Amino acid sequence: MSKKEKKRILIVEDESDLRKTLKYNFKEQGYKVNTAADGPTGLEKARAKNPDLIILDLMLPGMDGLSLVRALRQESDTPVLMLTARSSEMDKIIGLESGADDYLTKPFSLGELLARVRALLRRSDRMAVRNVLASGGVELDLISRRAQIQGRPLELSPKEFNLLAELMRHERAVLSRDLLLNRVWGYDYMGDTRTVDVHVRWLREKIEADPAHPTLIQTVRGVGYRFDSGSPDLDQQDDEE
Ligand code: CA
């Protein structure tokens, strides 16, 4: 085990009782904790304190959690766990599409929150150390930009590589065509979202066992795409350590 530094968590939550409870409990668990009670302060502290993870309430005064995470994603990959009192499916999709990494509906148990936070931190540690995305037999080395499938070299165009990396980085989250277009092609790209569909088709031909019945890159009708290898969660395997 490498030497452990205390991880810093930023809690952005306007309900003061919940904010204090979370702060107390995360400190008890050995984390450094910063807090903010509204959106603008949350964004300011996210920039100033450089936290390892942000717990972000959806409904906040000043600037809601979605706007905050969108603003943050322009400049950082800090894992964000979104809290919300609303539980409809659409909210879940919006939450993940916005760039949040995970999502928890209030009321939640503290144990559940701690487990999710630990899982997100482990995931970001692994990515920081290895700079490799690996799932479902697909492996992307983000530094050398080499791709492999089942251990064999996989030829991808730069756009295909970036699109697959974006999907794998947020495994199991549904990403909309607009979001993928913005992240992979850039905000100033003049093409439309069919560009995304075309590149997904090309990717499927390269990585799916049966491109007509894709299992890795799944279409979520009316919304977008999701990468899901269906393999057991690595984070759960880590619990065996
Ligand atoms: Ca709130």
Residues whose N, C-alpha, C, O or C-beta is under 5 A from the ligand:
A	BS01	CA	D14 D57 M59 L60
